[in-house]
């Protein structure tokens, strides 16, 4: 099982990014998938997740701004991030079946 997060970059406050978690060796549509982030000096925290039945949840800090979704045709789970804030800056990781992908860096700065 391999996971790879992509889509990070530098964006101004209020901007948007779309992260993608691509997988090989695992069908994401039938597995729980979580997006986590870790900022420098802080613990890794759950941002949003999606369950096998399609139910989603997200951290209070990103509710109304971030949305997680599946693209079953591409075997990816995406994280749409809108109205980004400086405090959203972190390395973002996806996880499934206890596996972690290499993260993607999101920097929100003017």
ROVO-662838 format. One record per residue: x, y, z of N, C-alpha, C, O in turn. Coordinates in steps of 0.2 Angstrom, whole numbers, plus 5000, padded with zeros to 4 digits. Each point is the difference from the previous one (the first is absolute). Example, Ala and Ser with C-alpha at 12.3 -4.5 7.8 and 13.67 -1.06 7.14 Angstrom:
<atoms>
506649725039499650065000500450065000500549995003;499350064993500450065001499650055003500350065001;
</atoms>
This chain:
<atoms>
500449945000499650065000500450065000500550015004;499450044991500450065000499550064999499549994996;500650065008499650065000500450064998500650005002;499150044994500450064998499650065000499550014997;500750045008499650065000500350054995500650015000;499050034997500250054995499650065000499450005003;500850064994499650064999500150055005499750064999;500849935005500250065005500450064996500149994994;500050065010500350064997500050065004499849995006;500450064991499950075003499450034998499950014994;499750025011499450034998499950065005500250005006;499550054991499850065005499449995004499649954999;500450085007499449995004499450014996499950054996;499649915005499450014997499949964993499549994997;501149985002500149964993499749935001499849985006;500349984989499849935000500549954997500450024996;499649925007500449954997499649945000499549995004;500749964992499649945000500649945000500449994996;499649985010500549945001499749944997499449995000;501049964998499849944998500449945003500650015001;499149945001500349945003499949954995499449974999;501150014998500049944995500349945003500450005004;499349944994500249945003500149944995499850004994;500749965008500149944996500049945005500250015005;499549944992500049945005499450005005500049965004;499650094995499450005004499550044997500150054996;499349935005499450034997499750055005499749985005;500450094994499850045005499350015001499750015006;499949974989499350015001499749955005499450015002;500949945000499849955004500450005007500049955004;500350114997500450005006499950075003499950054997;500249955010500050075003500650034998500649984999;499450095000500550044998500050065004499550045001;501149985002500050065004500650054997500549984997;499350085003500550064999500250035007499650025004;501149984997500350035006500550054998500150014994;500050035011500550054998500550015006499849995006;500850034993500550025006500350064998500450004995;499650055009500350065000500749995004500049965005;500550094994500649995003499950015008499650055002;500749915002499950005007499349985003499950005006;499749974990499349985002499949934998500449974996;499150005008499949934999499649994993499650054998;500449894999499649994995499350005002499849975005;499750064991499350005001499649984995500250014994;499249965007499549984995499750074997499850045004;500249964990499650064996499349984998499550035002;500549914995499449984997500049924998500649984999;498949995001500049934999499449984996499550035001;500549914996499449974996500049935002500549964999;498950025002499949935002499849964994499850024995;500249915006499849964994499350014998499849994994;499750035010499350024998499950074997499550024999;501150015001500050074997499950065005500150054998;499849935008499950055005500750035001500549975000;499550105001500650045001499950045007499550015003;501150004999500150055006500650044999500449994996;499650075008500550044999500250045007499550005004;501150024997500150045006499650065000499950034995;500049995011499650075001500450054997499750054997;501049955003500350064997500050014993500150054997;499649904999500050004993499349994997499850004994;499749995011499349994998499850064996500150065002;499549934992499850054996500550034995499850034996;500849955005500550024995500349944996500250014994;499949935009500349944997499549954999499549995004;500649984991499549944998500449944997500550014996;499349935007500449944997499549964996499450005001;500949974994499649974995500449944997500650005000;499049954997500349954996500050014993499550034997;501049954999499949994993500249934998500549984999;498949985001500149934999500449984994500349955000;499550094995500349984993500850015000500349964997;499950085007500750025000500349965006500650015001;499049965004500349975006500350055004500649995002;499150074999500350055004499550035005499449994999;500950045006499550045005500350075000500650015001;499050034998500250074999499850045006499549995004;500950074998499850045005500050074997500550034998;498950005001499950074997500050045006499750005005;500850054995500150055005499950074997500350024996;499250015008499950074998500150055005500049985006;500050084993500150055005500549995005500050005006;500649984991500649985004500250055004500050064998;500349925008500250055005500849985001500249954999;500150105004500749995001500149935005500549974999;499150035005500049945005499949934997500049955003;499850054990499949944997500649974997500149954997;500550095004500649984997500349945004500050005006;500249954990500249945003500249954994499850014994;500449945008500149944996499449965000499849985006;499950004989499349965000500249934998500349994995;499449975008500149924999499349974999499550025003;500549934993499449965000500249935003500649975000;498949995002500149945003499449954999499550025000;500749924999499549954999500349935002500649994998;499049975005500349935002500650015003500549964999;499650085006500650015004500650024996500550005003;499450024991500650024996500050084999499450035000;501150005000500150074999500450024994500549974998;499250074998500350034994500550055002500050035005;500549984990500450065001499650064999499550014996;500650045009499650065000500150054995500550004996;499150055004500050064995500050065004499650015004;500850044995500150065004499550054997500050024994;499650015011499650054999500250065004500150005006;500150064990500250065003499550054998499950024995;499850015011499550064999500450065002500150015006;500050044990500450065002499950054994499949994994;500150075009499950064995500750024998500150054996;
</atoms>
